Amino acid sequence: MQIRRLLRVFVAAFTVAGVAFSISGCSVALPPFKITPDLYSSVVNSSNITNKTYLVLVRPAGAFIQVPYQLYDGEEMISAGQGSNLCHIYETSAGKHTLGLSFIAGTGSVGSIPKLRFRFIETELAPNKVYYLSINIGDTYFGGFVGGLQPISARLKNQENLQKWLSTCQLVKFDVATAKRDWVERYSTDFKPMFDESFREWKIQPNKSELLPEDGFNGFLGAAASP
């Protein structure tokens, strides 16, 4: 039984890798982003979080599915990336937000948007807090393209690897205006229906994952020293 599960994981990994490769060879433009030379540790001591709320979305170094992905606050795309060992830092307002993750799940016709799969999570954020979520795209689950944004907090008792992930995490710079012009608006005919259908399906699901006010930290966590 365990062997069958492992085979499904490897099949899923090779499928995603093939999709990413095929997209790179066609005319579809993915959302532009830049991996900066700065590490996560550069923000720990320099950021004043007074009257601010931050989300840190981490794609761990151990993530082996190298597929393009996009991040959202509601319908607004807030960042994008491809690869692993990446950190996205998003300053936002306290209160309720619906965060989203999409990733490539197939190719569209030539010149159209790739097929995307969406995952959403409900959040309620407190002021003066920093929240952490891991970006999962199938590689932390058996069975294929399962994934989503996983809250990391003391409440969930799942933060044991977080500081290790942060120690080598590279910051991602994302130009929202450019992405909206070059990607979202360009493919709006295909993008909006996919987003809306996935959102409707998610809204009726029971037992949704949540990020709660008490999951926040009082500041940016210091990264553990690299081994």
Stockholm file with secondary structure:
# STOCKHOLM 1.0

chainA/1-227         MQIRRLLRVFVAAFTVAGVAFSISGCSVALPPFKITPDLYSSVVNSSNITNKTYLVLVRPAGAFIQVPYQLYDGEEMISAGQGSNLCHIYETSAGKHTLGLSFIAGTGSVGSIPKLRFRFIETELAPNKVYYLSINIGDTYFGGFVGGLQPISARLKNQENLQKWLSTCQLVKFDVATAKRDWVERYSTDFKPMFDESFREWKIQPNKSELLPEDGFNGFLGAAASP
#=GR chainA/1-227 SS CHHHHHHHHHHHHHHHHHHHHHHHTSSCCCCCEEEEEEETHHHHTTCCCTTCEEEEEEECTTCCCCCEEEEEETTEEEEEEESSSEEEEEEECSEEEEEEEEEEEECCSTTSCCEEEEEEEEEEECTTEEEEEEEEESTTSTTSSCEEEEEECTTTTCCTTHHHHHHTCEEEEECHHHHIIIIITTTHHHHHHHHHHHHHHHHTCSSCCEECGGGCBSSCCCCCCCC
#=GC SS_cons         CHHHHHHHHHHHHHHHHHHHHHHHTSSCCCCCEEEEEEETHHHHTTCCCTTCEEEEEEECTTCCCCCEEEEEETTEEEEEEESSSEEEEEEECSEEEEEEEEEEEECCSTTSCCEEEEEEEEEEECTTEEEEEEEEESTTSTTSSCEEEEEECTTTTCCTTHHHHHHTCEEEEECHHHHIIIIITTTHHHHHHHHHHHHHHHHTCSSCCEECGGGCBSSCCCCCCCC
//
